[in-house]
């Protein structure tokens, strides 16, 4: 008696059945669902660059070289503390000065893959410059790998690439903003098709082509990864409203870098752009946090950073921001020195909790913390600020939208 031979379809189903479902927490939610439903998500802007996360320019207060071990220690700790996500800054070139600001940088693709394997609960986002010579097949295939490594906790931060000095490294033409976003839109649309396809497909676009394209294995749980974008220009908001799930906004610039109402204005623009397409985006805000037991201590730290700053590197950064981006308008030296692009929070734990509550009321769904002394400041936040947020219900899980 011969054994019944399985069909190719049955064998494929058997193979696919061996992949797990996305991991869930003790309440039965996937980690992505918890992130999406958190009233105020807390994340860490990883210190992947010389100068820290998004960066302080304090040249004489200790030079910071980004290392794998330091990033691993930070990521593991915030994962243990129940923070919701980790997020790396992606750079290919720095801005120099005495401190070689941002000139040393870890590759964020390999870094986040490794961190995904060493954490259990937090979302892990990878910043990817999609116009730097990558093909959608590359990112779709690697993305599936990230999804499996993280057990469903991975998401993609789509960056178009706005620095001519970086684009030229790849021998590519520098495109204007409208074309960059048109290219990114095609890229993400092709990712969606590749992740959804059950059979090989052809890609026929203005910028990318491919024949008989297939990406395996399937994504865990059948859901495409979260897509993030940080564009604030008209083209950037239109791209986010159509393609993104999460928008990473800037917290005001110049003399409005600590203005809650300035943040509310940006959130309203995001909500309007998404609402016009029948969508709602989760809004994240980078926050530069200098918190100490007293207001005097916090202000003293702020002044110490300003007194020891590398203003040449900071000015180089401002000059570079005007090259090809409108996401960072009207920057002046002091806010840049304290932490590029972040809403400035300086004060006591109670003051910080008040500001975070106000930002939540203004429509912010989560914050990415940019810290000065990362390891010590993570512990300080966990001990002094996090309990206040929990008491106020800012860390509650909301019903599904």
N, C-alpha and C positions, 0 to 999 in steps of 0.2 A: 504494500500500500504506500503510495507516494504522498509526501506532504504537499499540501496546497501551496502554490507559489503566489506570493503577494504581488499585487500590481505595483507599477511605479508610483501611482498616487498613494497607495496604502503605505508604501515604504517611506515616502516623503512625509506623510502625516505622522508616522512613527518617529522619524528623526526629529520633527518639530516638537513633538510631545515631550521630548527630553529637556527642552529649555524651560527654565523656571518662569514663574510670574514675578512681577516687580515685588521687591521686599515691602513689608508693611510694618507699622509700628505697633506698640502694645494695644492701641485702640482700633486696630484693623485698617487704618488709613495707609495708603502708600505715602512715601515721604514727599512725593510731588504734590499729592492732594493736601498734605499738611501745609506745605509752603504756599500753595495757592489760596488756602482758606485762612491763613494766619492774619489776624487783624493788623499787626505790625510785625512784619518779618525782620529779623536781624541777621545781617551777613557781614562777612569780613572781606575787605579789599586786600587781597593777599600781598605781602611784601616781596613781589617778584622782581623789583627793580632796585638798583642802587639809589638810595634816597627813601626807601620804604614803599608804601602802597602807591597812592597817587603822588605822594612825595612831600617831604619837608626839605628845605634848603639850608638846614643848620650845619654849616661846614665845620665848625669847631666843637660840636657837641658829640662827636663820635661818628666816623664814617661807617655806613651800613652797606655791606656786600650781601646781595641776596644769595642764600644757599638753599639747597634742597632740604637739609635737615631743619633749618629754621622755619621754612614754610610748612614742612611736615608737622613739626611740633605745634605750630599755631593752628593748623587745620584740625589735627586730632583734638586739641583742647576745645576749640569752639564746637566741634562735633559732640564731645562729651557734655558740654554745657547746654546743649539743646538749641544752639543757633541754627538758622534755617538754610544758609547757603554760604559758599565760598566763591570768590570771583577774582580772577587774575587780571592785571593790566597787561596788555600785549604791546610791546614796543620792539622795534628793530634798530632804532638809533636814539641816542640821548641828546642832551643839550649842552654838555661840556661844563665849562667853568672849572674852578679849582677842585670841585668835588666830583667831577665826571658824572654829573647828574643823569641818571637813567641810562648811562652808557653800558653798564653791566646789567643784563636782563636774562632771566631764565626763559627757555622755550615753554610757552604756556600749553601747548598741545600735549607734549610728553609729561609735563608737570601735572596737569589735571587728570590725565589717565592714571598716573601713579597715585595721586591723592584720592581718586575715586576708589582705588583698591585698599586704601588705608583708613577710610572713614566708613560710617555705617548709616548715618541719618540725614546729614545735610545735603542739599542740592549742590552739584558741582558744575559750574559753568566754564566753558572754554571760549576765550576771545579768539576770533578767527578773521584775518584780513582776506576776504574772499576774492579780492581782485589782485592778489599777489601771485598769480600764476597757478592757483589751485583749480582743479576741475571739480564739478559737482560730484563726480563719481568718487574722487578721493575723500571728500568730506562726508558723503553719505555712508561710505564703507567704514571709515574711521569712526563716524558717529554711532553706527550700530555697535561697534566694539566698545565705545565709551558707555553706551546704554547698558550693555551686558556687564561690563566691569563694575559699574555703579549700581547695578540692580535697579535700573529705572530712575536714577537720580540725576542724569546728565541733561544739560541744555547748552545751546549754542548762541553765543553773542556775536552777531554779524557786524563786522566793521568793514566799511568800504575801502579804507586806505586813503587818507587825506594828506599825507606828507610827501611832497615831491622827492625829498631826500631819501625816503624809504622806497618809493616806487621805482626809482632809477636803479636801485640795487638789483632788481630782477629783470632789467633790460626791457621794461614795459613802458608804454606811453602814459603820461599823466593825463587823466581825463577830467573834464569839468564835473562839477557836483551833480548836475542833472544826469549825465551819462553814467557816473559811478553808481547812482541809485537805480538807474535803469538796468545796469549790469547786475547789481545785487538782487534786484527783483527777479530777474531771469534765473539767477543762481539758486535762490531759495525756492522758487517754483519748481525747478528741476529736482531739488532735494525732496520736496514733497512728493513728486511723482515717483522718484526712485524708491522712497521709503514705503509708498503705498502699493507699488506694482507687484502683482503676483506672477507675471510673465515678463520676459525681457522686453524692453521698450527702446525706441529710438529717441534721441534728443536732437532737436533741430531748432536752434535759437540764433539770435544775432551774434552772441559772444561764445556760446558753447555748443558743441555738437558731439554726438556719440551714437554708435550703432549697436543694437542688440545688447543694451545695457541691463545689467542685473546686479542687485545688491543683496547679499545674504549674510547671516540669517535674518529672520524677522526681528523687528523691534519687540522688546518685552512688553506684553500687555496690549500690543497693537496700537499704541499711541505715539505719534511723532514727538520728538523732543521739543521742549519749550524753545522758542526763538526770541532772542533779545536784540534790541537795537537802541542806540543812544543818540541818534540824529535829532537835532532841534530845529534845523532849517525847515522850510516849507517842504522840500523834497524828502528830508528825513522823516518828518511826521507822516507824510503821505505813505512812505514805504512802511513805517511801523504800523500804521493803521490797517494796511492791507496784509502784511506778512508776519508781524511780530505778535507775541503773546505778552511780552513784558517790555516796558520802556524804562530806560535808565536815563533820568533827566539830570540837568545841572542845577545846582542850588542857588541860582542868582550869581551875579558877578560884580566886580568892583565894589562899590559901597552898599550893594544889596546882597552880599554873599552870606548875610545872617538874617535875612528878611523873610519871614514866613509868608507874607503876602506876595513876595516875588515868586516863591515856590508855588503858591496857589494859582497864580496866573499861568505858570507853565503847565501845571496839572490840568487846568481848565482847557488849555489849548489841546493837550493830549486827549482829554475826554471828548472834546468836540470833534477832533479829527477821527477818532475811533467810532464815535457815535454816528457820524455821518455814513459809516459803512455797517452800521448795526452791530458793532463790536465793543467790547470793553477790555482795556489793557491793564495789567498790573503795573503800578508805577513804583520804581525804586529810586532812591535819592542817596548819593554819596554824602557822607557826613564826616567832617574833620572834627575830632573830639579831643579836647584838652580839658580833662576833668580832674579836679583835686578837691580835698576836703573843704577848702575855703575859697571864696572868690579871689582873694588876694593871691593865694598860691597858684590858682589857674592863670590869672593875669600875669603873674611873674614868669610862668613857663612860656606864655605867649611872647612876652617881651624878650626872654632869653633866646627864643628861636629867631626873632627879628634882629636881635643884636648880633647874632652869629651867622647870619644868612649869607649865602653865595648869591649876590644880586646879579652878577654877570650871567650865571646859569638861569636864574629866574627870568631875566630879560630875554635871553635866547629862547626860552620857552614861549614867552608872549609873542616874540617875532615869528616863531614857527607856527603858532596857532592861527596867525593871520594869513598863512600861505594858502590853505585850501579848505578851511573849515569855518562854519558859522555856528558851531555848537558851543563855542567858548567866547562869546562877545564881550567887549569892554573890560577885559581883565586889566587890573592894576597890580603893582608889585606886591603889596602886603598880602592880599588874599591868596595870590599865587604862592608866595613863600610859605604861608601857613598850611597850604595843602591844595593842590590844583583841582579846581572844579567842584570842591566839596562845600556844602553848607557848613558854616563855621559855628561850632558849639563849644563855648568856653565858660566854665563855671563849676559849680558844685553839683553833686549827684541830683539834688532836688531840681536845680535849674535845668539840667540836661533832661530829666524826666518831663518837666514842664514843656520844654521845647519839642520833645518827641511826641508828646500828646497833641500839641498844637499842630505839628506837621501831619499827624494822623487825621486830625479834624479838617486839615486843608486838602485831604485826598491822597496823601502819600501812603502807599501800601507796605513799604519796607525801606530800610536804610542799610547802606554798606558803610561800615566803619573804617575810616582812615585814622590810624593811631600813630602816636609819636614813638613810644617805646613798646612795641607790639606785645611781647609776652607779659610784661608787667601790667600794661594797660588792659589787656584782656582779663586778667585776674581782678583788677580793680573794678572794671565794668561789671563783671559777674557778681562781685561781692556787694557793690554799692549802688549800682544803677538797675541792674536786671530785676532785683526784687521789687523795686518801685514800679517798674513797668508791669510786672505781674499783678501787683496790688491794684493798679488802675485798670486792669482788664485789657491792656494793650497787647498782651501775648495770647489772648483768647483765640480759640478756633471758631470761625464764623460758619454759619450754615452754608451749604452749597449755593452758589448764585444761580 
